[in-house]
Amino acid sequence: MEQVKCLIIGGGPAGYTAAIYASRANLSPVLYEGSQPGGQLTQTTEVENFPGYPEGTQGFDLVEDIKKQALRFDADIRNGAVTKVDFSRRPFVVEIDGSHTIEAQAVIIATGASAKYLGLDDEKKYAGRGVSACATCDGFFYRKKRVAVVGGGDTACEEAVYLAGLAEKVFLIVRKPFLRASKVMQDRVFATPNIEVLFEHQTLGLGGTDGVESASLVYRKGEADERRVEIKIDGFFLAIGHHPNTEVFGKYIETDEAGYIKTQMPSTRTNVEGVFAAGDVADPNYRQAITAAASGCKAAIDLERFLGSL
């Protein structure tokens, strides 16, 4: 059985940044990238809001640069996903891909969160070409254009209002005949003139040659007055929630009702001594590359201090 001081689970801004700091602290970290090396950033095209890139950069290139920096300090970055853990005692036991087993003195969980999608084939077809799950990340590219946001909760309303400050027109596609959002968020939506709420609509598909140009909707599906609706749009934003990748840790790590790992703020400590969490897996609020990287830094420092106290 392989034994390590520091094991980082998950590759992305949080995990790779944690590897940079842990490597420079001579902790010889081993990092497993998981099923999506690079995290959600690899699904994003242009990134213009990450410090140090005045001309912007591609999401994939950005996360690769962070990874290269970790490799420069001799971080041991490997392919593979965690399939089982035992956090009941130290050293912690972690199983990789159902076969290889590692004992770790301390662990950083940076497995991220996955955006929820409708399940349409067109969402994959137009990924990075008009389909996005992050208005804050990609909204800038739709200035003076027409976009649609799917969802009826606080997140959807917040993103619709945000996009309305950039775009010419925002359609808010809501499956129900009402919004689930808080009253204050509903009021903001209804008070924004360039937001049109499409109640009782569901998305059937997207169209376009080089990117999203339209959306096919159905109004009151299954009812007597059901009808097809076509809208012209340049961007299609999913705002139906995110799913933190925490299932494998559920037996040991405390999470909130949505599955996000609870940390002992302002630290990155979890309820299990010696296990830390960084990035979107513990962040239901911001979900930005810069905040994920910052929490990766914090987790590595917290881990170093923990090992130093033993």
Secondary structure as UniProt FT lines:
FT   STRAND          2..9
FT   HELIX           13..24
FT   TURN            25..26
FT   STRAND          30..32
FT   TURN            37..38
FT   HELIX           39..43
FT   STRAND          46..47
FT   TURN            51..52
FT   TURN            54..55
FT   STRAND          57..58
FT   HELIX           59..72
FT   TURN            73..74
FT   STRAND          76..78
FT   STRAND          82..86
FT   STRAND          92..96
FT   TURN            97..99
FT   STRAND          100..109
FT   STRAND          113..115
FT   HELIX           121..125
FT   TURN            128..130
FT   STRAND          131..132
FT   HELIX           135..138
FT   HELIX           139..142
FT   TURN            143..144
FT   STRAND          146..150
FT   HELIX           154..164
FT   TURN            165..166
FT   STRAND          169..174
FT   HELIX           183..190
FT   TURN            193..194
FT   STRAND          195..199
FT   STRAND          201..207
FT   STRAND          214..219
FT   TURN            221..222
FT   TURN            224..225
FT   STRAND          227..232
FT   STRAND          235..238
FT   STRAND          242..244
FT   HELIX           247..249
FT   TURN            250..252
FT   TURN            257..258
FT   TURN            265..266
FT   TURN            273..274
FT   STRAND          275..277
FT   HELIX           279..282
FT   HELIX           289..308
//
